[in-house]
């Protein structure tokens, strides 16, 4: 065991936890209307905790042990065989205890489930969120994680590149959120009344916590205190800064004013775009990925959103889905050594790698979309409907669903 590696991955696990609670919770909480802020905070917290428990029971085993090209085995159910406290023997995963690796990956499952709820925020029953999370994590997150990251996974063996979760986390969550937006339908008053974020400073704090935590997400995926972690760390810093500038510049050009909402949206877009590439491209590639992802996602939350016609409340698809797709494809390009990357030796190899990247994207889109549809259907039937009653939606979910209010006049 390398103690430095274990400490770095453990700290990275804490940083990913910081991304979700409080980071993502505050980011989403600031973006919704004041009457729904507590509902989104409770949902983020609850689905993250559900994912952690399911990961211990069966998620890790099915995602990361040997099995088939699509799903793993059952040798690590309840972390069986991972540690023997009587003899103080711990199974190892490379240079760190497998328990440390499993803990790190648990937070990835948790944040993925939490990300997607932004697609249907402000109108879904709390019970439906919980049921859907169980179904979708089991049938979508776990198999896709296995296919992409397990040594016998279908996409892993094909050579798909995903350093920290462009497909497994962001495209996966983005598609599920978009399907949810379609399934539930638009919020009452959508495009007829103002639905502006109720607290942008809160959203700013949440976004900044996401950026801080993302260093654990990306650099921690090197699974050690090594050169790859150093590369992923700097690329995460650079690409995100570039995306903020790109989003702000495009918005300034077309809307006449640069906004804080645009700046923090660009921040998240850049983080999403660099995730699959963090340890697989050079700094020049990271800069390009940040600039391109930031600019493209401006279109994703405006023009593309209008084309799709879905009320994706917090732009989960426009930023995480689209940003993940852009990042995944650009990883296949900038991984090439002639473009400063550490991987492909010649540009002649790039077309094949781009095709493999496309296969990974397409597989994730189709798989996640179908499972999400099934998950929403099951939750709809078990919970007596996905949506709250119209009068509850108009009043806001906080008091009717949770008996609390964020603000007291």
ROGUDREN-55044 format. One record per residue (C-alpha): residue number from 1; residue in three letters; y, z, x. Coordinates in steps of 0.2 Angstrom, whole numbers, plus 5000, padded with zeros to 4 digits. Layout:
! residues N
REC   num   residu     py     pz     px
REC   NUM      ALA      Y      Z      X
...
END
This chain:
! residues 409
REC   num   residu     py     pz     px
REC     1      UNK   5000   5000   5000
REC     2      UNK   5018   4996   5006
REC     3      UNK   5029   5010   5000
REC     4      UNK   5045   4999   5001
REC     5      UNK   5037   4987   4990
REC     6      UNK   5031   5000   4978
REC     7      UNK   5048   5008   4977
REC     8      UNK   5057   4991   4975
REC     9      UNK   5046   4986   4960
REC    10      UNK   5048   5003   4953
REC    11      UNK   5067   5002   4954
REC    12      UNK   5066   4985   4947
REC    13      UNK   5056   4991   4932
REC    14      UNK   5070   5004   4929
REC    15      UNK   5083   4990   4930
REC    16      UNK   5074   4979   4917
REC    17      UNK   5073   4995   4906
REC    18      UNK   5092   4996   4908
REC    19      UNK   5094   4978   4902
REC    20      UNK   5086   4982   4886
REC    21      UNK   5092   5000   4882
REC    22      UNK   5106   5001   4883
REC    23      UNK   5111   4983   4889
REC    24      UNK   5104   4971   4876
REC    25      UNK   5107   4984   4862
REC    26      UNK   5125   4986   4866
REC    27      UNK   5127   4967   4869
REC    28      UNK   5120   4963   4852
REC    29      UNK   5128   4978   4844
REC    30      UNK   5145   4972   4848
REC    31      UNK   5142   4955   4842
REC    32      UNK   5137   4959   4824
REC    33      UNK   5148   4965   4811
REC    34      UNK   5152   4984   4810
REC    35      UNK   5141   4987   4794
REC    36      UNK   5126   4981   4804
REC    37      UNK   5128   4988   4821
REC    38      UNK   5116   5002   4819
REC    39      UNK   5102   4991   4812
REC    40      UNK   5102   4980   4827
REC    41      UNK   5102   4995   4839
REC    42      UNK   5087   5002   4830
REC    43      UNK   5078   4986   4830
REC    44      UNK   5080   4983   4849
REC    45      UNK   5074   5000   4853
REC    46      UNK   5060   5000   4841
REC    47      UNK   5052   4983   4845
REC    48      UNK   5054   4987   4864
REC    49      UNK   5044   5003   4861
REC    50      UNK   5031   4994   4851
REC    51      UNK   5029   4981   4865
REC    52      UNK   5026   4994   4878
REC    53      UNK   5013   5003   4868
REC    54      UNK   5004   4987   4864
REC    55      UNK   5005   4982   4882
REC    56      UNK   4995   4998   4887
REC    57      UNK   4982   4996   4873
REC    58      UNK   4978   4977   4876
REC    59      UNK   4993   4966   4881
REC    60      UNK   4991   4968   4900
REC    61      UNK   4973   4965   4900
REC    62      UNK   4974   4950   4889
REC    63      UNK   4989   4943   4899
REC    64      UNK   4984   4946   4918
REC    65      UNK   4965   4948   4919
REC    66      UNK   4953   4934   4922
REC    67      UNK   4947   4925   4906
REC    68      UNK   4950   4908   4900
REC    69      UNK   4964   4896   4904
REC    70      UNK   4973   4903   4888
REC    71      UNK   4969   4921   4887
REC    72      UNK   4963   4935   4899
REC    73      UNK   4949   4947   4897
REC    74      UNK   4946   4965   4891
REC    75      UNK   4943   4974   4908
REC    76      UNK   4960   4983   4908
REC    77      UNK   4961   4988   4890
REC    78      UNK   4970   5005   4890
REC    79      UNK   4973   5002   4908
REC    80      UNK   4954   5005   4911
REC    81      UNK   4949   5005   4929
REC    82      UNK   4966   5005   4935
REC    83      UNK   4966   5022   4942
REC    84      UNK   4955   5037   4944
REC    85      UNK   4965   5053   4944
REC    86      UNK   4949   5063   4949
REC    87      UNK   4948   5055   4966
REC    88      UNK   4966   5049   4967
REC    89      UNK   4961   5031   4969
REC    90      UNK   4972   5017   4962
REC    91      UNK   4968   4999   4960
REC    92      UNK   4980   4988   4970
REC    93      UNK   4989   4972   4966
REC    94      UNK   4993   4965   4982
REC    95      UNK   5004   4978   4992
REC    96      UNK   5008   4989   4976
REC    97      UNK   4997   4999   4964
REC    98      UNK   4992   4989   4949
REC    99      UNK   4999   5002   4938
REC   100      UNK   5016   4998   4946
REC   101      UNK   5014   4980   4943
REC   102      UNK   5008   4983   4925
REC   103      UNK   5023   4994   4922
REC   104      UNK   5035   4981   4928
REC   105      UNK   5027   4968   4917
REC   106      UNK   5027   4979   4902
REC   107      UNK   5046   4979   4902
REC   108      UNK   5046   4960   4902
REC   109      UNK   5035   4960   4886
REC   110      UNK   5047   4972   4878
REC   111      UNK   5063   4963   4882
REC   112      UNK   5056   4946   4876
REC   113      UNK   5052   4954   4859
REC   114      UNK   5069   4962   4858
REC   115      UNK   5079   4946   4863
REC   116      UNK   5072   4936   4848
REC   117      UNK   5078   4947   4835
REC   118      UNK   5096   4941   4837
REC   119      UNK   5091   4925   4828
REC   120      UNK   5089   4933   4811
REC   121      UNK   5100   4948   4813
REC   122      UNK   5110   4956   4799
REC   123      UNK   5098   4951   4785
REC   124      UNK   5080   4956   4789
REC   125      UNK   5070   4971   4783
REC   126      UNK   5066   4984   4797
REC   127      UNK   5048   4984   4792
REC   128      UNK   5047   4965   4793
REC   129      UNK   5054   4966   4811
REC   130      UNK   5040   4978   4816
REC   131      UNK   5026   4968   4808
REC   132      UNK   5032   4952   4816
REC   133      UNK   5033   4960   4833
REC   134      UNK   5015   4965   4833
REC   135      UNK   5009   4948   4827
REC   136      UNK   5021   4938   4839
REC   137      UNK   5018   4948   4854
REC   138      UNK   4999   4947   4852
REC   139      UNK   4998   4929   4848
REC   140      UNK   5013   4921   4857
REC   141      UNK   5019   4932   4872
REC   142      UNK   5002   4937   4879
REC   143      UNK   4994   4920   4879
REC   144      UNK   5009   4911   4886
REC   145      UNK   5011   4925   4900
REC   146      UNK   4993   4922   4904
REC   147      UNK   4994   4903   4904
REC   148      UNK   5010   4903   4916
REC   149      UNK   5007   4918   4927
REC   150      UNK   4988   4922   4928
REC   151      UNK   4979   4914   4942
REC   152      UNK   4967   4906   4930
REC   153      UNK   4980   4901   4917
REC   154      UNK   4981   4883   4912
REC   155      UNK   4999   4880   4917
REC   156      UNK   4998   4891   4933
REC   157      UNK   4984   4880   4939
REC   158      UNK   4993   4864   4934
REC   159      UNK   5007   4870   4946
REC   160      UNK   5021   4875   4933
REC   161      UNK   5035   4884   4942
REC   162      UNK   5042   4900   4933
REC   163      UNK   5047   4913   4945
REC   164      UNK   5053   4926   4932
REC   165      UNK   5051   4920   4914
REC   166      UNK   5061   4904   4910
REC   167      UNK   5046   4899   4899
REC   168      UNK   5037   4915   4896
REC   169      UNK   5053   4925   4891
REC   170      UNK   5068   4914   4886
REC   171      UNK   5061   4898   4879
REC   172      UNK   5047   4909   4870
REC   173      UNK   5060   4921   4862
REC   174      UNK   5073   4907   4859
REC   175      UNK   5060   4897   4849
REC   176      UNK   5054   4912   4839
REC   177      UNK   5072   4917   4835
REC   178      UNK   5076   4899   4829
REC   179      UNK   5061   4898   4818
REC   180      UNK   5066   4915   4811
REC   181      UNK   5083   4909   4807
REC   182      UNK   5076   4894   4797
REC   183      UNK   5063   4905   4788
REC   184      UNK   5075   4918   4782
REC   185      UNK   5089   4906   4778
REC   186      UNK   5108   4909   4782
REC   187      UNK   5117   4925   4779
REC   188      UNK   5127   4927   4763
REC   189      UNK   5144   4919   4766
REC   190      UNK   5139   4910   4782
REC   191      UNK   5152   4897   4786
REC   192      UNK   5162   4903   4771
REC   193      UNK   5169   4919   4777
REC   194      UNK   5173   4927   4794
REC   195      UNK   5158   4934   4804
REC   196      UNK   5167   4938   4820
REC   197      UNK   5160   4951   4832
REC   198      UNK   5166   4968   4828
REC   199      UNK   5167   4975   4845
REC   200      UNK   5169   4963   4860
REC   201      UNK   5172   4977   4873
REC   202      UNK   5155   4984   4868
REC   203      UNK   5147   4967   4870
REC   204      UNK   5156   4966   4887
REC   205      UNK   5148   4982   4892
REC   206      UNK   5131   4977   4886
REC   207      UNK   5132   4960   4895
REC   208      UNK   5137   4968   4911
REC   209      UNK   5123   4980   4910
REC   210      UNK   5112   4964   4908
REC   211      UNK   5119   4956   4923
REC   212      UNK   5115   4972   4934
REC   213      UNK   5098   4974   4926
REC   214      UNK   5094   4956   4929
REC   215      UNK   5093   4959   4948
REC   216      UNK   5077   4969   4944
REC   217      UNK   5071   4956   4932
REC   218      UNK   5073   4942   4945
REC   219      UNK   5072   4950   4962
REC   220      UNK   5059   4962   4957
REC   221      UNK   5048   4947   4952
REC   222      UNK   5045   4944   4971
REC   223      UNK   5034   4960   4969
REC   224      UNK   5040   4967   4986
REC   225      UNK   5055   4971   4997
REC   226      UNK   5054   4954   5006
REC   227      UNK   5064   4938   5010
REC   228      UNK   5060   4931   4993
REC   229      UNK   5068   4946   4984
REC   230      UNK   5083   4943   4995
REC   231      UNK   5084   4925   4990
REC   232      UNK   5081   4929   4971
REC   233      UNK   5094   4943   4972
REC   234      UNK   5108   4932   4979
REC   235      UNK   5104   4917   4968
REC   236      UNK   5105   4928   4953
REC   237      UNK   5123   4933   4958
REC   238      UNK   5129   4916   4962
REC   239      UNK   5121   4906   4947
REC   240      UNK   5128   4919   4935
REC   241      UNK   5146   4918   4942
REC   242      UNK   5145   4899   4942
REC   243      UNK   5140   4899   4924
REC   244      UNK   5154   4911   4919
REC   245      UNK   5166   4899   4927
REC   246      UNK   5158   4883   4919
REC   247      UNK   5158   4890   4901
REC   248      UNK   5175   4897   4903
REC   249      UNK   5182   4880   4910
REC   250      UNK   5173   4870   4896
REC   251      UNK   5179   4881   4882
REC   252      UNK   5197   4881   4889
REC   253      UNK   5197   4862   4890
REC   254      UNK   5190   4859   4872
REC   255      UNK   5197   4874   4863
REC   256      UNK   5213   4877   4872
REC   257      UNK   5210   4895   4877
REC   258      UNK   5197   4904   4887
REC   259      UNK   5189   4919   4878
REC   260      UNK   5180   4935   4883
REC   261      UNK   5166   4930   4871
REC   262      UNK   5164   4914   4880
REC   263      UNK   5164   4922   4897
REC   264      UNK   5150   4935   4893
REC   265      UNK   5140   4921   4884
REC   266      UNK   5142   4911   4900
REC   267      UNK   5136   4926   4910
REC   268      UNK   5120   4927   4900
REC   269      UNK   5117   4908   4900
REC   270      UNK   5118   4908   4919
REC   271      UNK   5106   4923   4920
REC   272      UNK   5094   4914   4909
REC   273      UNK   5095   4897   4918
REC   274      UNK   5092   4905   4935
REC   275      UNK   5077   4916   4929
REC   276      UNK   5063   4903   4932
REC   277      UNK   5071   4897   4948
REC   278      UNK   5077   4913   4957
REC   279      UNK   5065   4913   4971
REC   280      UNK   5061   4895   4971
REC   281      UNK   5077   4886   4975
REC   282      UNK   5091   4888   4988
REC   283      UNK   5108   4894   4985
REC   284      UNK   5115   4877   4983
REC   285      UNK   5102   4874   4969
REC   286      UNK   5107   4891   4961
REC   287      UNK   5125   4885   4961
REC   288      UNK   5121   4869   4952
REC   289      UNK   5109   4877   4940
REC   290      UNK   5122   4890   4935
REC   291      UNK   5136   4877   4933
REC   292      UNK   5125   4865   4922
REC   293      UNK   5117   4879   4912
REC   294      UNK   5134   4887   4908
REC   295      UNK   5141   4870   4903
REC   296      UNK   5126   4864   4893
REC   297      UNK   5125   4881   4883
REC   298      UNK   5143   4879   4877
REC   299      UNK   5136   4863   4867
REC   300      UNK   5121   4873   4863
REC   301      UNK   5131   4886   4853
REC   302      UNK   5143   4873   4845
REC   303      UNK   5137   4855   4843
REC   304      UNK   5119   4858   4844
REC   305      UNK   5120   4873   4832
REC   306      UNK   5129   4862   4819
REC   307      UNK   5116   4849   4821
REC   308      UNK   5101   4861   4819
REC   309      UNK   5109   4869   4804
REC   310      UNK   5102   4886   4807
REC   311      UNK   5111   4902   4806
REC   312      UNK   5105   4908   4823
REC   313      UNK   5116   4924   4821
REC   314      UNK   5117   4928   4840
REC   315      UNK   5113   4911   4847
REC   316      UNK   5096   4916   4854
REC   317      UNK   5091   4898   4854
REC   318      UNK   5108   4891   4860
REC   319      UNK   5108   4902   4875
REC   320      UNK   5090   4908   4879
REC   321      UNK   5080   4893   4872
REC   322      UNK   5091   4879   4878
REC   323      UNK   5096   4889   4894
REC   324      UNK   5078   4892   4898
REC   325      UNK   5074   4874   4895
REC   326      UNK   5088   4868   4907
REC   327      UNK   5083   4881   4920
REC   328      UNK   5065   4877   4919
REC   329      UNK   5068   4858   4922
REC   330      UNK   5080   4860   4936
REC   331      UNK   5068   4872   4945
REC   332      UNK   5057   4857   4947
REC   333      UNK   5071   4847   4954
REC   334      UNK   5079   4860   4966
REC   335      UNK   5063   4867   4972
REC   336      UNK   5062   4852   4983
REC   337      UNK   5065   4855   5002
REC   338      UNK   5077   4840   5003
REC   339      UNK   5088   4849   4990
REC   340      UNK   5088   4865   4999
REC   341      UNK   5072   4873   4991
REC   342      UNK   5057   4881   4999
REC   343      UNK   5044   4870   4990
REC   344      UNK   5041   4852   4987
REC   345      UNK   5042   4843   5004
REC   346      UNK   5048   4826   4998
REC   347      UNK   5058   4819   4984
REC   348      UNK   5043   4808   4980
REC   349      UNK   5034   4824   4973
REC   350      UNK   5049   4828   4961
REC   351      UNK   5044   4817   4946
REC   352      UNK   5027   4824   4945
REC   353      UNK   5034   4842   4946
REC   354      UNK   5046   4838   4933
REC   355      UNK   5032   4832   4922
REC   356      UNK   5023   4848   4924
REC   357      UNK   5038   4858   4920
REC   358      UNK   5040   4848   4904
REC   359      UNK   5022   4852   4900
REC   360      UNK   5026   4870   4902
REC   361      UNK   5042   4869   4891
REC   362      UNK   5033   4859   4877
REC   363      UNK   5018   4870   4877
REC   364      UNK   5029   4885   4875
REC   365      UNK   5040   4877   4862
REC   366      UNK   5025   4872   4851
REC   367      UNK   5015   4888   4854
REC   368      UNK   5029   4900   4851
REC   369      UNK   5035   4890   4836
REC   370      UNK   5018   4890   4827
REC   371      UNK   5014   4908   4830
REC   372      UNK   5032   4913   4825
REC   373      UNK   5029   4904   4808
REC   374      UNK   5013   4913   4806
REC   375      UNK   5021   4929   4810
REC   376      UNK   5035   4928   4798
REC   377      UNK   5023   4923   4784
REC   378      UNK   5012   4938   4787
REC   379      UNK   5027   4950   4788
REC   380      UNK   5034   4941   4772
REC   381      UNK   5018   4945   4763
REC   382      UNK   5015   4962   4770
REC   383      UNK   5033   4969   4768
REC   384      UNK   5037   4961   4751
REC   385      UNK   5049   4949   4758
REC   386      UNK   5058   4947   4775
REC   387      UNK   5076   4948   4768
REC   388      UNK   5084   4963   4762
REC   389      UNK   5091   4962   4744
REC   390      UNK   5108   4953   4742
REC   391      UNK   5117   4968   4738
REC   392      UNK   5111   4977   4753
REC   393      UNK   5115   4963   4764
REC   394      UNK   5133   4963   4757
REC   395      UNK   5135   4981   4760
REC   396      UNK   5127   4981   4777
REC   397      UNK   5110   4986   4783
REC   398      UNK   5115   5002   4792
REC   399      UNK   5117   5014   4777
REC   400      UNK   5104   5007   4765
REC   401      UNK   5091   5004   4778
REC   402      UNK   5094   5019   4790
REC   403      UNK   5105   5031   4781
REC   404      UNK   5118   5031   4795
REC   405      UNK   5135   5023   4799
REC   406      UNK   5142   5019   4816
REC   407      UNK   5160   5022   4811
REC   408      UNK   5167   5035   4800
REC   409      UNK   5185   5033   4792
END
